[in-house]
Amino acid sequence: MTAAEPSVPSPAPGPQPHPGAGRPAAVRAGVPGLQGSRDDVRGAVLTAVVLALLGLAAGLLWVWLAPRAQFTVTSTAGDVQVTGGGLVDPELFAGDDGVYVLLLGGLGLVAGLVGWLRRRRRGVVTLVGLAVGMLAASVTAWQLGALLGRGPSREQLTTVGTVVTTALDLNMLAALAVGPFCAVLVYVVATVLVSRDDLGRDDPGPLPGAHPEAQQGDGPRPEPAGQAGPAIRE
């Protein structure tokens, strides 16, 4: 006869592993640059909107700082002469583009630096937001400057003695790319210089509802207390 099997206590219920415990640690923690991507998208949209509004200020500064020539209408046929005499500087219109490039390039440098200093939003999404925002700022400044600095009307050109001012506009549309280029350049250089794979982003903390053990590595875990091994038949 065989001896009666000793009664084995049922295993005590232990903590259930987190659903993501079986995945690699890099997947559970999130890929650097894509953590909190939904918040990053909202931040990038906000960045683009703010930069577009700053483009209005850049356009006003362009109207104020850009060199422009004044003429006096001398006949009803639209003939004009330089107010005060002399000739128009041939570099006048190149100076308009130069002031625009300096303003938008400076704004792009500042935008790229400020975007990088936002540690919790570092990544590809923020970089795209900076590029789109600076492009919007460049177009906004150009259109506002052209609107406020438009040339004389036909009525003004046919009124003798009227003083008119040359129109303000971009002669090289390639200047629109200066602002986005400067912003992206600052951000990319800072990314290259940083020594951390996660770009130095702040730790977003444990996943919602996750056990602290689930955020550890995938090594062996001790068995819950009270769990018995297999029954041994005598």
C-alpha positions as CSV (number, residue, x, y, z in Angstrom):
1,M,0.0,0.0,0.0
2,T,1.1,3.5,-0.7
3,A,1.1,6.1,2.0
4,A,-1.5,8.7,1.9
5,E,-0.4,11.9,0.3
6,P,0.1,14.7,2.8
7,S,-2.1,17.6,2.4
8,V,-0.4,20.5,0.7
9,P,-1.6,24.0,1.5
10,S,-2.9,25.9,-1.5
11,P,-0.6,28.6,-2.7
12,A,-1.2,32.0,-1.3
13,P,-2.3,34.5,-3.9
14,G,0.7,36.6,-4.8
15,P,0.9,39.9,-6.6
16,Q,0.0,39.6,-10.3
17,P,2.7,40.8,-12.7
18,H,2.0,44.0,-14.6
19,P,0.9,43.4,-18.2
20,G,4.0,45.1,-19.5
21,A,6.4,43.2,-17.3
22,G,7.2,40.7,-20.0
23,R,8.3,43.3,-22.5
24,P,11.8,44.7,-22.7
25,A,12.6,47.5,-20.3
26,A,13.2,50.0,-23.2
27,V,9.7,49.4,-24.5
28,R,8.0,49.7,-21.1
29,A,9.9,52.9,-20.3
30,G,9.2,54.4,-23.8
31,V,11.6,55.3,-26.6
32,P,13.6,58.5,-26.0
33,G,12.1,61.3,-27.9
34,L,8.7,59.6,-28.1
35,Q,7.8,59.6,-24.4
36,G,4.6,61.6,-23.7
37,S,4.2,62.1,-27.5
38,R,0.6,63.4,-27.0
39,D,1.8,66.1,-24.7
40,D,4.7,66.8,-27.1
41,V,2.2,67.4,-29.9
42,R,0.3,69.9,-27.9
43,G,3.5,71.6,-26.9
44,A,4.6,71.7,-30.6
45,V,1.3,73.2,-31.7
46,L,1.5,75.9,-29.0
47,T,5.1,76.6,-30.0
48,A,4.0,77.1,-33.7
49,V,1.2,79.4,-32.7
50,V,3.4,81.6,-30.4
51,L,6.1,81.9,-33.1
52,A,3.5,82.9,-35.7
53,L,2.3,85.7,-33.4
54,L,5.9,86.7,-32.8
55,G,6.2,87.0,-36.6
56,L,3.7,89.9,-36.4
57,A,6.2,91.8,-34.1
58,A,9.0,90.9,-36.5
59,G,7.0,92.4,-39.4
60,L,6.4,95.6,-37.5
61,L,10.1,95.9,-36.8
62,W,10.9,95.3,-40.4
63,V,8.7,98.1,-41.5
64,W,10.3,100.4,-39.0
65,L,14.0,99.4,-39.6
66,A,14.1,98.7,-43.3
67,P,15.7,101.5,-45.4
68,R,13.2,103.1,-47.8
69,A,13.6,106.1,-50.2
70,Q,11.2,109.0,-50.5
71,F,10.3,110.7,-53.8
72,T,8.4,113.9,-54.7
73,V,5.9,113.7,-57.6
74,T,6.8,116.3,-60.2
75,S,4.1,115.8,-62.9
76,T,0.7,114.3,-63.4
77,A,2.3,111.7,-65.6
78,G,3.8,110.1,-62.5
79,D,7.3,111.5,-62.8
80,V,9.2,111.5,-59.5
81,Q,12.5,112.8,-58.1
82,V,14.4,111.9,-55.0
83,T,13.3,114.1,-52.1
84,G,16.2,116.4,-51.2
85,G,18.0,115.7,-54.5
86,G,20.6,113.1,-55.4
87,L,20.3,109.5,-56.5
88,V,18.8,106.4,-55.0
89,D,21.4,104.1,-53.4
90,P,21.4,100.9,-55.5
91,E,21.8,98.9,-52.3
92,L,18.5,100.1,-51.0
93,F,16.4,97.1,-51.9
94,A,19.2,94.7,-50.8
95,G,19.1,96.4,-47.4
96,D,15.4,95.6,-47.1
97,D,16.2,91.9,-47.5
98,G,19.2,92.2,-45.1
99,V,17.1,93.7,-42.3
100,Y,14.5,90.9,-42.7
101,V,17.1,88.2,-42.6
102,L,18.7,89.6,-39.4
103,L,15.3,89.9,-37.7
104,L,14.0,86.4,-38.6
105,G,17.4,84.8,-38.2
106,G,17.7,86.2,-34.7
107,L,14.2,85.1,-33.8
108,G,15.1,81.6,-35.1
109,L,18.2,81.4,-32.9
110,V,16.2,82.4,-29.8
111,A,13.4,80.0,-30.6
112,G,15.7,77.1,-31.1
113,L,17.5,77.8,-27.7
114,V,14.2,78.2,-25.8
115,G,12.8,75.1,-27.4
116,W,15.9,73.1,-26.3
117,L,15.7,74.4,-22.7
118,R,12.2,72.9,-22.3
119,R,13.7,69.6,-21.1
120,R,10.4,67.7,-20.8
121,R,9.5,68.3,-24.4
122,R,12.8,67.5,-26.1
123,G,12.5,65.3,-29.2
124,V,11.6,65.1,-32.8
125,V,8.0,66.5,-32.3
126,T,9.4,69.7,-30.7
127,L,11.9,70.1,-33.6
128,V,9.1,69.9,-36.2
129,G,7.0,72.4,-34.2
130,L,10.0,74.8,-34.2
131,A,10.5,74.5,-38.0
132,V,6.8,74.9,-38.8
133,G,6.4,77.8,-36.3
134,M,9.4,79.7,-37.7
135,L,8.2,79.2,-41.2
136,A,4.8,80.6,-40.2
137,A,6.6,83.5,-38.4
138,S,8.6,84.2,-41.6
139,V,5.5,84.3,-43.8
140,T,3.6,86.4,-41.3
141,A,6.4,89.0,-41.0
142,W,6.7,89.2,-44.8
143,Q,3.0,89.6,-45.5
144,L,2.5,92.2,-42.7
145,G,5.5,94.2,-43.8
146,A,4.4,94.2,-47.5
147,L,0.9,95.2,-46.3
148,L,2.0,98.1,-44.1
149,G,4.9,99.1,-46.5
150,R,2.9,99.0,-49.7
151,G,3.9,101.5,-52.5
152,P,2.1,104.7,-53.5
153,S,-1.4,104.5,-55.1
154,R,-2.2,105.8,-58.6
155,E,-3.9,108.8,-57.2
156,Q,-0.7,109.7,-55.2
157,L,1.5,109.4,-58.3
158,T,-0.7,111.8,-60.3
159,T,-0.8,114.5,-57.6
160,V,2.1,117.0,-58.1
161,G,4.0,117.7,-54.9
162,T,3.0,114.5,-53.1
163,V,5.8,112.8,-51.2
164,V,5.7,109.0,-51.8
165,T,7.8,106.2,-50.3
166,T,9.1,103.1,-52.0
167,A,7.3,99.8,-51.4
168,L,8.7,97.3,-48.9
169,D,8.9,93.7,-50.1
170,L,11.2,90.7,-50.3
171,N,13.4,90.6,-53.4
172,M,14.6,87.1,-52.6
173,L,12.0,84.6,-51.3
174,A,14.8,82.3,-50.2
175,A,15.0,84.6,-47.1
176,L,11.9,82.9,-45.8
177,A,14.0,79.8,-45.0
178,V,16.5,81.7,-42.8
179,G,14.4,81.6,-39.7
180,P,13.5,77.9,-39.8
181,F,17.1,77.0,-40.6
182,C,18.5,78.9,-37.6
183,A,16.0,77.4,-35.2
184,V,16.6,73.8,-36.5
185,L,20.4,74.4,-36.5
186,V,20.5,75.4,-32.8
187,Y,18.3,72.5,-31.8
188,V,20.3,69.9,-33.8
189,V,23.7,71.2,-32.5
190,A,22.4,71.0,-29.0
191,T,21.2,67.4,-29.6
192,V,24.6,66.4,-31.0
193,L,26.4,67.8,-28.0
194,V,24.2,66.2,-25.3
195,S,25.7,62.9,-24.0
196,R,22.5,61.1,-23.0
197,D,20.4,58.9,-25.2
198,D,17.2,60.4,-23.8
199,L,18.3,63.9,-24.7
200,G,18.3,64.8,-21.0
201,R,14.5,64.7,-20.7
202,D,13.1,64.7,-17.2
203,D,11.9,61.2,-15.9
204,P,8.2,61.1,-16.6
205,G,7.7,58.8,-13.6
206,P,6.2,55.2,-13.4
207,L,3.5,54.2,-15.7
208,P,0.0,54.8,-14.4
209,G,-1.3,51.8,-12.3
210,A,2.0,50.0,-12.5
211,H,3.6,48.2,-9.6
212,P,7.0,49.4,-8.6
213,E,8.4,45.9,-9.4
214,A,7.1,46.2,-12.9
215,Q,9.4,49.1,-13.6
216,Q,12.5,47.0,-12.7
217,G,14.4,44.8,-15.0
218,D,13.2,41.4,-16.3
219,G,15.4,39.3,-14.0
220,P,14.1,36.5,-11.7
221,R,11.8,37.6,-8.9
222,P,11.5,35.7,-5.6
223,E,8.4,33.5,-5.3
224,P,5.6,34.8,-3.1
225,A,5.8,33.8,0.6
226,G,3.7,30.7,1.4
227,Q,3.8,29.1,-2.0
228,A,4.7,25.5,-1.7
229,G,6.6,23.4,-4.2
230,P,5.3,20.3,-6.0
231,A,3.9,17.5,-3.9
232,I,6.2,14.5,-3.4
233,R,4.6,11.0,-3.5
234,E,6.1,8.7,-0.9
